[in-house]
Amino acid sequence: MNIIIRAAGLIKSGPERTLIDDYMDRAGVVGRNIGIPNIVENAIDIRTKKSRKQETDAILSGTKPGNVLVVLDERGKALTSRQMATQIAHWRDDGVDTLVFAIGGADGFETDVVPTNAVKWQLGKTVWPHKLVRIMIAEQIYRSLSILAGTPYHRD
C-alpha cells in the first residue's frame, strides 16, 4: 500500500518543512519493512482557486477509484494512535493500493464535493494551522507505522 498526503498550500523551507521531511523520511524507512513502500506528500497550490469548491476539487483530484480517502476535518472522528495504526493495517491487509490523507484550505472542504465514502478523521477538537496539521499527520503516520512494526510504544 502507498500513502499520500495531499495538502493545500506550499511549504518551501523553514522549521515546518524540516519537521515534515524528517517524519516522512522516518515513515518511509519503517513503512518499507511492513508493506508500505511509498509515502509521499503532494502540496497543492490553491492560490488561484476562487472558491472552496475549487480548492476541494484541486486537492481531491489526485484520488482515484479504489483509493481510501481520509479527509482531515474538525468534525471527523478522533482516534488514538493505536486505533489509527490498526485501521491503516486493516486497509493494507485488505489490499488497498493507496491511502490518501487530504488537508483542505483555510476554510476546509466543500462538503458537497467530498465523496460520500470518504473517511473523516480529526486531529483533536482545536483548530490547527495547516502547516501544523501537515506536520501532525506526517508524525502520526510515522507513529502508526512504528506501532505496526512492533517498536515499543510508550502508551502500552
C-alpha positions, 0 to 999 in steps of 0.5 A: 500500500502507498500513502499520500498526503495531499495538502493545500498550500506550499511549504518551501523551507523553514522549521515546518518543512524540516519537521515534515521531511524528517517524519516522512523520511522516518515513515518511509524507512519503517513503512518499507519493512511492513508493506508500505513502500511509498509515502509521499506528500503532494502540496497543492497550490490553491492560490488561484482557486476562487472558491472552496469548491475549487480548492476541494476539487484541486486537492481531491483530484489526485484520488482515484477509484479504489483509493481510501480517502481520509479527509482531515476535518474538525468534525471527523472522528478522533482516534488514538494512535493505536486505533489509527495504526490498526485501521491503516493495517486493516486497509493494507491487509485488505489490499488497498493500493493507496491511502490518501490523507487530504488537508483542505484550505483555510476554510476546509472542504466543500462538503458537497464535493467530498465523496460520500465514502470518504473517511473523516478523521480529526486531529483533536477538537482545536483548530490547527494551522495547516502547516501544523496539521501537515506536520501532525499527520506526517508524525502520526503516520510515522507513529502508526507505522512504528506501532505496526512494526512492533517498536515499543510504544510508550502508551502500552 
